[in-house]
Amino acid sequence: MLLAAACTLAAACKSKPPATPAPAPLEVLIPAAQDRVPWEPPEPDESADDWIRLTSGEWLRGDIEVMRRDKLEFDSEELDTLILDWDDVVEVRTTRSMTLGLSNRRVVTGTLLVKGDDVGVRGAEVVYFHRNELLSIIPGTPSELNYWSGKIGISTTMRRGNTNQTDGAADLRVLRRSPESRTELKYNGTLTRVEGMETSNAHRLDGRWDRFLSHRFFVTPLFFEATQDRFQNIYLRFTPGSGVGYQLVDRGTLEWDVDAGLGYQLIRYDSVEPGEPTRQESAAALLGTSLSADVTEKVEVLFDYRVQAAFSGDVGTNQHAKLTISVDLLSDLDLDVSFIWDHVGKPVTDANGVTPSPDDYRIQAGFGWSF
């Protein structure tokens, strides 16, 4: 009897399902953060894209379009073109050759690796330098096209009805910037007609060529200014000259230059009173300053001020100032608002006995396209 009970108990024990094992703790399945190896992009090859890593740890794949003035333009297939603060980029890897502009006016070319504050370029030789020395990145090897940039702006207003008025203004800037030199050409013109009669007709053309002898100091073998303004009784005022200049600030988001020189000034008047000379000539001292600042990611401020102090008392001192606020709208399209002041030191009375006001003020608003 006891034997039968024991056998029954043994059979019951054998048929009981096995106990479920306790789950492994999560810390075993998921390694601690400090033990994990951070993800990195695959090793680059000739067909690979560029890679950048942000301060957040995110990696982006695409094509570097340009880095200039502490802004990196990066083209991502999924995110389109991104404009990033250079300070937010902690790592860059490229397989394409890049042209790099350095603070000492040097240019190096090769594949690029940036890690933190260290920059390496592999070209004909391997070059290393500190990140603070890097001013610009342009894809490809140096070419003439890489040195050129510019902007075209146009504004127009038409009124019909009680008043028939047409206003037009144009603004052009072309810049060639290489490590050793800078060539700049600027034009600004305005034309206004009211009831078929001109009430404004002014044009200004400036050009200069600067040669850098060091990172900040430059000489200007040639610069010129040509002005025509019928309502200031100026048929042509032409002032060529040469001088020297210095970059007070050059840190990407802010550029500030000052310059000074000597020149020759020729003025021809539209008309004069009987017996008065139609032209005047004089040597002149020439002073100027220009400033370009990125106020925000989308707002840029440009300021230019010029003084022509003629040695002849009959000509006086002429001044010109222009302040432009440029707001990014879409890609290379901007909204530009400019405030312009022109001062004539010694206005000349015309043949009708009218003496122009020495000061002219203009406000121009329109769209600009950068290239």
Secondary structure, DSSP 4 states (H G I P E B T S, - for coil): -HHHHHHHHHHHHHHSPPPPPPPPPHHHHS--GGGSPPP-PPPP-TT--EEEEETTS-EEEEEEEEEETTEEEEEETTTEEEEEEGGGEEEEE-SS-EEEEETTS-EEEEEEEEETTEEEEESSSEEEEEGGGEEEEEESS--GGGGEEEEEEEEEEEE-SSS-EEEEEEEEEEEEE-SSEEEEEEEEEEEEEETTEEEEEEEEEEEEEEEESSSSEEEEEEEEEEEEEGGGTEEEEEEEEEEEEEEEEESSSEEEEEEEEEEEEEEEES---TTS-SEEEEEEEEEEEEEEEE-SSSEEEEEEEEEEEESSTTT-EEEEEEEEEEEEEETTEEEEEEEEEEE-SS----TTSPPPPSEEEEEEEEEEEE-
